[in-house]
Amino acid sequence: MISLAHAQTAGAADPTGGFMQLLPMILMFVVLWFLMIRPQMKKAKDHKALIEALAKGDEIVTGGGMVGRITKVGDGYVTVEIAEGVEVTVQKPAVALVLPKGTLKSL
């Protein structure tokens, strides 16, 4: 009895060639790409462009929340004046946001 049942299932071939088993995995990867990976890559590209465009006189916010004006721009660091006569040096990737000109006067 068992040999007959085994023989019947062995002879049946999958008409889709196993593609239907891979379809859910492919769909999950596509959804993951469009919901997580692609937006993160776009955000990283925008941040890199922001860092490369930093110039003396720009008003910025750092990742730690400090607000100030850039006084010197180096290869990997910028010097930021956070108060009259008080300057700190921060890494360029720590710059989170460039503010519109004149924002510091309103604070």
C-alpha positions in Angstrom: 0.0 0.0 0.0 2.7 2.5 0.9 4.7 1.7 -2.2 1.7 2.5 -4.4 1.2 5.9 -2.7 4.9 6.7 -3.0 4.8 5.8 -6.7 1.8 8.0 -7.3 3.3 11.2 -5.8 6.7 10.6 -7.4 5.2 10.6 -10.9 3.3 14.0 -10.4 5.4 16.9 -11.7 5.0 20.5 -10.6 3.8 22.4 -13.7 5.3 25.7 -12.5 8.7 24.3 -11.9 8.9 25.4 -8.2 8.5 29.1 -9.1 5.4 29.4 -6.9 7.4 28.4 -3.9 9.9 31.2 -4.5 7.3 33.9 -5.3 6.5 34.9 -1.7 10.3 35.3 -1.0 10.7 37.5 -4.0 7.7 39.6 -3.1 9.0 40.1 0.4 12.4 41.3 -0.9 10.7 43.8 -3.3 8.6 45.2 -0.5 11.6 45.4 1.8 13.5 47.3 -1.0 10.9 49.9 -1.6 9.9 50.5 2.1 13.3 50.3 3.8 16.4 50.1 1.7 15.6 52.6 -1.1 14.5 55.5 1.3 17.5 55.0 3.5 19.9 55.2 0.5 18.2 58.4 -0.7 18.5 59.9 2.8 22.2 59.0 3.0 22.8 60.5 -0.5 21.0 63.8 0.6 23.1 64.0 3.8 26.3 63.5 1.8 25.4 66.3 -0.5 24.6 68.5 2.5 28.0 67.8 4.0 29.8 68.5 0.8 28.0 71.8 0.4 29.0 73.2 3.8 30.6 76.7 3.6 31.8 79.4 5.9 28.8 81.4 7.3 26.2 78.7 7.1 24.0 78.3 10.1 23.7 74.7 11.2 22.3 72.3 13.8 24.5 69.4 14.9 23.3 65.9 15.7 23.6 66.8 19.4 21.3 69.8 19.0 23.9 72.6 19.1 23.1 75.6 16.9 25.7 77.8 15.5 27.5 79.5 12.5 30.4 77.8 10.6 33.6 79.9 10.9 36.1 77.4 9.4 35.7 74.4 7.1 38.3 71.7 7.0 38.5 68.3 5.3 36.8 66.3 8.0 35.9 69.0 10.6 34.1 72.3 10.8 34.5 75.0 13.5 31.2 76.3 14.7 30.7 79.5 16.7 27.9 78.7 19.1 28.1 82.0 21.1 30.0 85.2 20.8 33.7 84.1 21.1 32.9 80.5 21.8 33.9 78.1 19.1 33.7 74.3 19.0 35.1 71.8 16.4 32.8 69.1 15.2 33.0 66.4 12.6 31.3 67.1 9.3 29.0 64.0 9.6 27.7 65.5 12.9 26.0 68.3 11.0 22.3 67.4 10.8 20.7 70.4 9.2 21.6 73.7 7.5 19.3 76.5 8.6 18.1 79.4 6.5 20.2 82.5 6.8 19.1 84.8 9.7 17.7 82.0 11.8 20.2 82.5 14.6 19.1 86.2 15.1 15.5 85.0 15.8 16.6 82.5 18.5 
